[in-house]
Amino acid sequence: MEGTIVNFRGGRHTQYDNQMVIAVNDVADKEKAAGLVGKKVTWANAKGNAIVGKVSSAHGNKGAVRAIFEKGMPGQSLGSKVNIE
């Protein structure tokens, strides 16, 4: 399954560099997004290095999910594709 990184997870005064909001293709509601919790998420950069994370929960009512990665994600990852297994 494939998704797109939408944004960092953050609040009014904070930004969590290792937590991302991901819009998943073919998932349009909270119930389907909740079924993805625990799945592995992989993002690969242009050099071929991969950063691995895990889906932690659904985010909102439109099928987005939150993923926690093993280390901070670069700003270039915004708008790029990730694989969800």
QUITAWO-V556431 format. One record per residue. N is the residue number from 0. SS is DSSP state (helix for helix, strand for strand, loop for the rest). PSI is psi in whole degrees, 0 to 359 (none if undefined). Layout:
<<N	SS	PSI> <N	SS	PSI>>
This chain:
<<0	loop	149> <1	strand	149> <2	strand	174> <3	strand	134> <4	strand	124> <5	strand	313> <6	strand	168> <7	strand	153> <8	strand	134> <9	strand	171> <10	loop	203> <11	loop	320> <12	loop	5> <13	loop	157> <14	strand	124> <15	strand	111> <16	strand	338> <17	strand	4> <18	strand	127> <19	strand	152> <20	strand	128> <21	strand	129> <22	strand	121> <23	strand	135> <24	loop	142> <25	loop	19> <26	loop	119> <27	loop	0> <28	loop	167> <29	helix	326> <30	helix	317> <31	helix	323> <32	helix	324> <33	helix	335> <34	loop	347> <35	loop	356> <36	loop	131> <37	loop	350> <38	loop	156> <39	strand	137> <40	strand	132> <41	strand	129> <42	strand	129> <43	strand	133> <44	loop	184> <45	loop	331> <46	loop	351> <47	loop	358> <48	loop	141> <49	strand	143> <50	strand	128> <51	strand	143> <52	strand	189> <53	strand	140> <54	strand	125> <55	strand	323> <56	strand	171> <57	strand	156> <58	strand	107> <59	loop	193> <60	loop	1> <61	loop	17> <62	loop	8> <63	strand	157> <64	strand	158> <65	strand	138> <66	strand	140> <67	strand	122> <68	strand	162> <69	loop	334> <70	loop	175> <71	loop	143> <72	loop	143> <73	loop	160> <74	helix	335> <75	helix	346> <76	helix	342> <77	loop	129> <78	loop	357> <79	loop	169> <80	strand	148> <81	strand	155> <82	strand	135> <83	strand	122> <84	loop	none>>
